[in-house]
Amino acid sequence: MTGSRIFWPVIAQVALTLAVAVRMYLVRAGEMRARGIRPQAIATAREAAQHLENTAASDNFRNLFEVPVLFFALCPVLYVTGTATTLQYGLAWAFVALRCAHSVIHLSYNRVMHRFVAFVLGLFCVAAMWALFALRMVQAGV
């Protein structure tokens, strides 16, 4: 496998994050316009939660900077060290698919237990990727 292929799931995860950012902007700007909310009234997350009725997109956007940070940190490391295997590649795509599922659930019907399953399975994918990387480092005597 060509190691640079590991960047395609990263690109997909970035695309998801940007799509949620656009949705967040559209929802927030629309609600602010419709309800006459001034931008300064939502200067902090607490104020935004008090004034805005629809915070799912901003909540989901924040989620995309939690566990995905571990994914974003690992993929370039896999490339640089030449340890991006087919299994790592598959786990990376599974992680992105699960993050997409998490976002779709969060931004639509928002059933917490469904979101939680997608979250935990995605977390497992990233944890497995890190464990496999660590094992490769141990095997290489690094």
MODELLER restraints for C-alpha pairs under 7 A, 6 or more apart:
rsr = mdl.restraints
at = mdl.atoms
rsr.add(forms.Gaussian(group=physical.xy_distance, feature=features.Distance(at['CA:1:A'], at['CA:85:A']), mean=6.76, stdev=0.5))
rsr.add(forms.Gaussian(group=physical.xy_distance, feature=features.Distance(at['CA:1:A'], at['CA:86:A']), mean=6.57, stdev=0.5))
rsr.add(forms.Gaussian(group=physical.xy_distance, feature=features.Distance(at['CA:3:A'], at['CA:79:A']), mean=5.41, stdev=0.5))
rsr.add(forms.Gaussian(group=physical.xy_distance, feature=features.Distance(at['CA:3:A'], at['CA:82:A']), mean=6.30, stdev=0.5))
rsr.add(forms.Gaussian(group=physical.xy_distance, feature=features.Distance(at['CA:3:A'], at['CA:84:A']), mean=5.42, stdev=0.5))
rsr.add(forms.Gaussian(group=physical.xy_distance, feature=features.Distance(at['CA:4:A'], at['CA:79:A']), mean=6.21, stdev=0.5))
rsr.add(forms.Gaussian(group=physical.xy_distance, feature=features.Distance(at['CA:6:A'], at['CA:75:A']), mean=6.33, stdev=0.5))
rsr.add(forms.Gaussian(group=physical.xy_distance, feature=features.Distance(at['CA:6:A'], at['CA:84:A']), mean=6.62, stdev=0.5))
rsr.add(forms.Gaussian(group=physical.xy_distance, feature=features.Distance(at['CA:6:A'], at['CA:89:A']), mean=5.80, stdev=0.5))
rsr.add(forms.Gaussian(group=physical.xy_distance, feature=features.Distance(at['CA:7:A'], at['CA:75:A']), mean=6.95, stdev=0.5))
rsr.add(forms.Gaussian(group=physical.xy_distance, feature=features.Distance(at['CA:9:A'], at['CA:92:A']), mean=6.04, stdev=0.5))
rsr.add(forms.Gaussian(group=physical.xy_distance, feature=features.Distance(at['CA:9:A'], at['CA:93:A']), mean=5.50, stdev=0.5))
rsr.add(forms.Gaussian(group=physical.xy_distance, feature=features.Distance(at['CA:9:A'], at['CA:96:A']), mean=6.47, stdev=0.5))
rsr.add(forms.Gaussian(group=physical.xy_distance, feature=features.Distance(at['CA:10:A'], at['CA:72:A']), mean=6.83, stdev=0.5))
rsr.add(forms.Gaussian(group=physical.xy_distance, feature=features.Distance(at['CA:13:A'], at['CA:96:A']), mean=5.83, stdev=0.5))
rsr.add(forms.Gaussian(group=physical.xy_distance, feature=features.Distance(at['CA:16:A'], at['CA:100:A']), mean=6.92, stdev=0.5))
rsr.add(forms.Gaussian(group=physical.xy_distance, feature=features.Distance(at['CA:17:A'], at['CA:61:A']), mean=6.75, stdev=0.5))
rsr.add(forms.Gaussian(group=physical.xy_distance, feature=features.Distance(at['CA:17:A'], at['CA:64:A']), mean=6.39, stdev=0.5))
rsr.add(forms.Gaussian(group=physical.xy_distance, feature=features.Distance(at['CA:20:A'], at['CA:57:A']), mean=6.49, stdev=0.5))
rsr.add(forms.Gaussian(group=physical.xy_distance, feature=features.Distance(at['CA:20:A'], at['CA:61:A']), mean=6.05, stdev=0.5))
rsr.add(forms.Gaussian(group=physical.xy_distance, feature=features.Distance(at['CA:21:A'], at['CA:61:A']), mean=6.37, stdev=0.5))
rsr.add(forms.Gaussian(group=physical.xy_distance, feature=features.Distance(at['CA:23:A'], at['CA:57:A']), mean=6.57, stdev=0.5))
rsr.add(forms.Gaussian(group=physical.xy_distance, feature=features.Distance(at['CA:24:A'], at['CA:57:A']), mean=4.76, stdev=0.5))
rsr.add(forms.Gaussian(group=physical.xy_distance, feature=features.Distance(at['CA:24:A'], at['CA:58:A']), mean=5.61, stdev=0.5))
rsr.add(forms.Gaussian(group=physical.xy_distance, feature=features.Distance(at['CA:32:A'], at['CA:38:A']), mean=6.98, stdev=0.5))
rsr.add(forms.Gaussian(group=physical.xy_distance, feature=features.Distance(at['CA:41:A'], at['CA:47:A']), mean=6.61, stdev=0.5))
rsr.add(forms.Gaussian(group=physical.xy_distance, feature=features.Distance(at['CA:42:A'], at['CA:48:A']), mean=4.31, stdev=0.5))
rsr.add(forms.Gaussian(group=physical.xy_distance, feature=features.Distance(at['CA:42:A'], at['CA:51:A']), mean=6.94, stdev=0.5))
rsr.add(forms.Gaussian(group=physical.xy_distance, feature=features.Distance(at['CA:49:A'], at['CA:55:A']), mean=6.83, stdev=0.5))
rsr.add(forms.Gaussian(group=physical.xy_distance, feature=features.Distance(at['CA:56:A'], at['CA:106:A']), mean=6.56, stdev=0.5))
rsr.add(forms.Gaussian(group=physical.xy_distance, feature=features.Distance(at['CA:56:A'], at['CA:107:A']), mean=5.92, stdev=0.5))
rsr.add(forms.Gaussian(group=physical.xy_distance, feature=features.Distance(at['CA:57:A'], at['CA:107:A']), mean=6.20, stdev=0.5))
rsr.add(forms.Gaussian(group=physical.xy_distance, feature=features.Distance(at['CA:60:A'], at['CA:103:A']), mean=6.41, stdev=0.5))
rsr.add(forms.Gaussian(group=physical.xy_distance, feature=features.Distance(at['CA:60:A'], at['CA:106:A']), mean=6.67, stdev=0.5))
rsr.add(forms.Gaussian(group=physical.xy_distance, feature=features.Distance(at['CA:67:A'], at['CA:123:A']), mean=6.91, stdev=0.5))
rsr.add(forms.Gaussian(group=physical.xy_distance, feature=features.Distance(at['CA:71:A'], at['CA:126:A']), mean=6.16, stdev=0.5))
rsr.add(forms.Gaussian(group=physical.xy_distance, feature=features.Distance(at['CA:78:A'], at['CA:84:A']), mean=4.90, stdev=0.5))
rsr.add(forms.Gaussian(group=physical.xy_distance, feature=features.Distance(at['CA:88:A'], at['CA:129:A']), mean=5.89, stdev=0.5))
rsr.add(forms.Gaussian(group=physical.xy_distance, feature=features.Distance(at['CA:91:A'], at['CA:125:A']), mean=5.53, stdev=0.5))
rsr.add(forms.Gaussian(group=physical.xy_distance, feature=features.Distance(at['CA:91:A'], at['CA:129:A']), mean=6.77, stdev=0.5))
rsr.add(forms.Gaussian(group=physical.xy_distance, feature=features.Distance(at['CA:94:A'], at['CA:125:A']), mean=6.99, stdev=0.5))
rsr.add(forms.Gaussian(group=physical.xy_distance, feature=features.Distance(at['CA:95:A'], at['CA:122:A']), mean=4.77, stdev=0.5))
rsr.add(forms.Gaussian(group=physical.xy_distance, feature=features.Distance(at['CA:95:A'], at['CA:125:A']), mean=5.70, stdev=0.5))
rsr.add(forms.Gaussian(group=physical.xy_distance, feature=features.Distance(at['CA:95:A'], at['CA:126:A']), mean=6.83, stdev=0.5))
rsr.add(forms.Gaussian(group=physical.xy_distance, feature=features.Distance(at['CA:98:A'], at['CA:118:A']), mean=5.36, stdev=0.5))
rsr.add(forms.Gaussian(group=physical.xy_distance, feature=features.Distance(at['CA:98:A'], at['CA:122:A']), mean=5.53, stdev=0.5))
rsr.add(forms.Gaussian(group=physical.xy_distance, feature=features.Distance(at['CA:99:A'], at['CA:118:A']), mean=6.96, stdev=0.5))
rsr.add(forms.Gaussian(group=physical.xy_distance, feature=features.Distance(at['CA:99:A'], at['CA:122:A']), mean=6.67, stdev=0.5))
rsr.add(forms.Gaussian(group=physical.xy_distance, feature=features.Distance(at['CA:101:A'], at['CA:118:A']), mean=6.54, stdev=0.5))
rsr.add(forms.Gaussian(group=physical.xy_distance, feature=features.Distance(at['CA:102:A'], at['CA:115:A']), mean=5.18, stdev=0.5))
rsr.add(forms.Gaussian(group=physical.xy_distance, feature=features.Distance(at['CA:102:A'], at['CA:118:A']), mean=5.47, stdev=0.5))
rsr.add(forms.Gaussian(group=physical.xy_distance, feature=features.Distance(at['CA:102:A'], at['CA:119:A']), mean=6.51, stdev=0.5))
rsr.add(forms.Gaussian(group=physical.xy_distance, feature=features.Distance(at['CA:105:A'], at['CA:111:A']), mean=6.82, stdev=0.5))
rsr.add(forms.Gaussian(group=physical.xy_distance, feature=features.Distance(at['CA:105:A'], at['CA:115:A']), mean=6.12, stdev=0.5))
rsr.add(forms.Gaussian(group=physical.xy_distance, feature=features.Distance(at['CA:106:A'], at['CA:115:A']), mean=6.68, stdev=0.5))
